């Protein structure tokens, strides 16, 4: 509900036409939708849902990397790149020596929330001025070799690492029994 609810904000009759000059309007629209739902949550937080919502957003942002080369879902992939950028910027995520660190604390959540709100207000202004979507998207990622990649170096390194790992083992089935052990 939150994602679909977020689609209704800042849209006028000609928003998509004016903002889609470069053909990437949908690539920021999906970020706007999810983040609109998040902002609504931030304004009406329920204490017991804060960390589950935070966890779900982190998981969603990371798992969207697997869709990097699937044309039909690239807008969701770029949405994930923007979320990853904000997670790295706020210090929630860090990537060193092929290891992703996650600061899953209330303090990290609050810092991330500040960065998300700042970015969302910037996006709202972008929509109200009906600027080309590419201008907003290029703050976070660039189109290189037929894929979008993050501009932020640690984020870019993580996305490349994750996708390479996904290509290598993403379709394997783990029958080791380890998953059941951790349930």
PyMOL commands that set and color helices and strands:
alter all, ss='L'
color gray80, all
select helices_A, chain A and resi 2-6+15-19+25-43+47-67+71-89+106-128+133-137+153-169+178-182
alter helices_A, ss='H'
color red, helices_A
select strands_A, chain A and resi 93-96+99-102+141-144+147-150
alter strands_A, ss='S'
color yellow, strands_A
deselect
rebuild
show_as cartoon
